[in-house]
Amino acid sequence: MAGTDNIINVSETNFEYDVIQQSYDIPVVVDFWAAWCGPCRMLTPALEKMAADPSHIFILAKLNVDENPNISMRYQVQGIPAVKAFRDGQVTAEFNGAIPEPRVRQFIQKIAPSQADKHLSAANSLLATRHWAEAETAFREILSSHPFHPVATLNLARALLSQGDGCEAVRHLESITDGLELVQARRLLPLARYLCRSATPGAGWEDEAPLIERQYRQISRIWERGNFAAAMDGLLEVLRQDKNYDDGRAKEVMLAVFELLGEADSLTQTYRRELASVLF
């Protein structure tokens, strides 16, 4: 089903078949609208754009509430635009109001995920369970067919950082230009740049350098071996000697580690308290 073949108008006459019965075979998204409704005119193009995308398989059914009051009452539509997704004859998801297109896309991805969405979910699961190499492979496969996918790009960088590869992670993180992924990418960049600098010959950290400088570089070797706790112990020791070491970048590296591991991680919780005691 492609193009606009899956965008239909429904009424009380055909609702039972075109929405309820069809939803047993394919997700059906009902757009409750009216001709006088300005927000409806803002929302409908975003829904139609998603319906025309062949990677998302669903039916967009448009229902005029003024002409079909019984259906509107049956589903308790009290304001428009109202959007309800049907699966197996039941409403499984809904929202009200003219939400921005990115949120419309998120809504559709949940009720009618594309193959790329399914692959991304599997790759994210590998990342969450810390199968770093397998996650890296999975994200690379997604990016081979969707080269500008921001979540896959961000999470490939996360998988690389977790394995100590900072230089490639820098390239991916710097390629992200907007959205929530940009915010997260900026938080991760200090760690990526530190690891890349540590791996680059002649980066300014010589054997004759002061002890704190050599300690700071050695932390990257510990990180590459997967000993995150020991690496954070090393960062704390550097910060105990100089809270603003490396022009404040040592602290930024520590914060980037927290971003990488996530706030729920026990190491993040423990070492965030330790960092606060060192800095304040």
Number of C-alpha atoms within 10 A of each C-alpha: 14 14 12 15 11 17 19 13 15 20 19 14 9 11 17 14 11 17 26 19 16 19 22 14 12 17 24 29 28 24 26 24 23 18 10 9 11 13 15 19 15 16 21 18 12 19 20 18 13 19 25 21 15 13 17 21 22 27 27 27 24 20 22 18 22 13 12 15 14 13 17 19 11 8 10 9 17 10 12 19 24 20 25 19 26 24 20 16 17 13 16 13 15 14 14 15 14 20 14 11 16 11 12 17 14 12 16 22 18 11 20 20 18 17 12 19 16 12 17 22 14 15 25 22 13 19 22 14 9 14 15 20 15 14 25 22 13 20 27 18 17 21 18 10 10 14 12 13 16 21 17 27 24 22 25 29 28 27 26 21 26 25 16 22 19 26 20 15 29 23 15 20 25 13 15 21 12 10 10 11 18 18 12 16 28 14 20 27 23 22 27 29 20 20 25 20 18 21 17 11 9 9 10 11 16 12 9 8 11 10 10 15 17 14 15 22 19 14 21 24 16 17 20 17 12 14 12 18 15 13 22 23 15 20 21 22 16 22 22 15 11 17 19 15 16 14 10 12 16 22 22 19 22 23 19 21 24 21 17 22 17 14 12 9 11 11 16 21 13 11 19 16 10 14 20 9 11 15 13 6
